[in-house]
Amino acid sequence: MKILAVGDLIGTSGVNELKKQLPKIKEEEQIDFVIVNGENSAEGMGITQSNFNDILALDVDVITMGNHTWGKKDIFKFIDHPKLIRPANYPKGVVGKGYNIYTCQNKKIAVINLIGRVDINVLSENPFILAKELLEQLQNKVDMIFIDFHAEATAEKIAMGYYLDGKITAIFGTHTHVQTADEKILPKGTAYITDIGMTGPKNSVIGMDIQASIKRFETTLPERYKIANGECMLNGVIFDVDDANNKVKNIKRLYLQ
């Protein structure tokens, strides 16, 4: 079985790039299951009903979120949709689900969304402790577990990978919008990559207009961010899972433009 995870969609251009590339990827790579991070799909912050519908129309299996989960009020209309998950370590009682279980080719696949706490301005619960609790709940109930860890700090992501090594199928990072070249199978068998990158404008500052971004750094004044124009790229990763033991036998980065 092959599972595709696509990096953060940046605005309408990112959604359109997914529309353009995903059918071809699914056919050429024989993809069975698709996870997409959609927390930036509404022009860089949040997700709207229109964005959500466009992504679902592509037969995406799971849409994960992150620090911009609540960026658009639209989300409260579809927050309980089974294909949408938000960070599981938001405080107890927050609407939505932090994970869900899906069935594909007679395999039960759990997908969990977590958010980091280092250098992210979100008051969340400890993702390490919560991950441990969730795995106890999921024990013997699923065949595979995938985690989208939406975090800023490289060290936090790497630590989480080793913390969960051998306990889950794969963990991939999102949020920084920069694809890392450290895809690997950890010593106890869990597939890992620090960040799968983004899907959106290639010539940009993590998806944003270059001049607007430079002005913020040059002047320290609050310049409004806007999505960059021009050619787009798609970043992601493919996990090739052995059907016999449900472990990843190969992990492949995607950088398409």
N, C-alpha and C positions, 0 to 999 in steps of 0.2 A: 504494500500500500504506500502511496505517496501523498504526503501532506504538504501543502504550500502555505507559507505565511508571508503576507505582503506588508511592507513597511508603511508607516503613517501616510495616509492620503492627504495631500495638501490642497485644499480648495477644490473648486470645480475642475480645474485643470488636472488635478490628481485623480479625481473620479473619472474624468474622460480618458486619461491614460490607462486606467484600469480597464475601462470598457474596450479600449483598443487592444491591449496586450493579453488580457486574461484568457479569452477563448483560444488564442494561439498557444499560450503556455499550457493550458489544460490538455490540448490535443497533442502537442509535441512531447510533453513530459509525462503524459498519462496520469494526470493529477486526479486523485480521488476525493480530496477534502481540502477546503480552502478557508483560511483564517485571514481576516483583513483588519488592520487597525484604522478606525475611522474617526478618531477624536479631533482631527484637524480638517475634516472634510468641508465644513461650513466656513470657507474662506479663512482657514487657519485656526478657528476656535469653535469647537463643538460640532454638532451634527444636526441637520434639519430633517424634517419628514421627507423632503424631496431627495436629499442626499441618501438617506436610508433606503428609500424605495429604489433609487438608481443602483445602489450596491446589491440589494437583494435580487434585483432583476438579472444579475449576472450569475445567479446560483452560488453565491458565497454562502458558506455554511455557518460562519461565526464572524461577528463584528465586535472587536474589542475597543475599549476606550482608554482614558488616562486622566491627566490633570485638567483637561478641558472638557470633561464629561458634561458638565452643567453649563457650558458656554452658550448654548441656545435653549430657550424654554421649550422649543418643539419636542425635545427629547422626552418630556413627561407624557407625551401622547403615546409613545411606543416603548417606554422604558422596560415594560414587562414582556416584550416580544422575546420568544425563546432563542432567537439568533443574536440577540444583543446582550453583552455582558459588560459590566463596569468594574473598576477595581474592587476586589473582595474585601480589602482592608480599609474601606471607608467605614465610619462608625456604624455600630449596630443600629438597625432601624431605618437606615437610608434605603430609599426605594431602589428597585432593580436587583439583579442577581450578579454575584461576583464570579460565578462559574455555572456551567451547565453540562449535561451529559448528552452526547449525540450518538446516533448509530450509523455506521457506514460499513458496508460489506460484512455485516454480522459482527462487527467489532464495536464495543462501547468505548467512546472517546470522551474523556473529560477535558474541557478547556477552562483554564483558570486565568483571570486577569488580576494582576497585583500592581500596586504603585509604590515606588521607592519613597524614602523619607529624607535622603541626603540632598540638599540644595533644590528641593521641590517645595513650593509654597502651598502645601496641602496638609491639613491636620489629619493624618491617617493613623491607623493602628499599626503595630509592628508587623511588617510583611513576613518576617522569618517565623515568628510565633504563629501567625495566622496560617501560613502555608503548612506548617506542621500539623495544626488542628484539622485543616481541610483534608490532608492526606490520610489522617486517621479515619475520617468520615468516609472517604472514598475507597478505603482498603477493601479489596476483594469484590468491588462493585463495578469496576471498569477494567478494560484491557490496556488502555493507554491514557497518559496524562500529559497535556501540553500546557505550558505557562507562558503568557505574554507578561514580562516584567517591565512595566513602563517606568523607567528610572533614569536619572541624570548621571549619577556617579558610576564610573566604570568599576571601581572597587566593590561597590555594593552589589552590582550585578554579578561579578565574578564570584564573590563570597556566596551569593545565593545559589549559583550553579553548583559549587562544591557542597553546600549545605544540603542540597536536594539530590546530589549525585547518587544514582542507583535506586532512587525512590520514585522518579518520574521518567517519562519517555524523553521529553525535550523541554528546554527553556530557552526562549529567545528574548532579547532586549528590544525595546522600542523607546521613542521619545527624543533621542538626540538628533535624529534625521541624518546621521552620518553612518554609513555602513562600515562595520569593522571586518577585518580579515582574520579573525581568530576562531572561525568555525572549527569545532572539534567534537570528538566523542570523549567524554571525561572518563577517568579510570574505572569507575563502577558502571559505566554504560549509558549515562545520560548524555544526549546531544546538547550542545551549547553554542551560542554565539552572543557576543556582548550587545550588538545592535544590528538589526536587519536593514536599517536605512529608511528612506522615504520614497514616496511616489508623488512626483510633482515637478515643478520647474527646475531644470538642470542648472542653468546659470543663475544662481540665486544665493542668498545667505540662509541656509536651511529652509528654503522655500519662499523666503521673503524678498522683496525688491532690494537690489543691491545698494542703490544710492540712499534709500530711506534707512537701511540698516547702518551704513557707514556714518550717516549724519547723527544717528543716536550715539554712536561710539565717539565720534569726533567732537561733538558739542555737549554731550551728556544731557541734552534737552529731550523731552518726550516727543519724539517723532512717531506719528501713527504708522504702524506696520501695514503693509499691503502685499498681497501675493505677487510674485514676480511673473512676468510674461515670458513667452518664448517656448522653445523646445523642452519637452518633458522626459523624465526617465522613470523607470519602475525598479524598485529595489525589493528584494525578498529573499527567501531561502526555501529550499525543498528538502524535506526529511524523507528519506527512503527507508521505510520500516519493514523489517523482516516479519512476514505473516506468521511464521512458526513460533517466534519468541516475543513478538511485539516490541523489539528493540530496534533503534535506528542503526542501520548498517552503513549509511552514507548521508552526509549533509552537504548540500550544494548551494552556494550563493548565486543570486540572480542580480545582474546589473544590466538592465535593458534600456535602450534609448533609440 
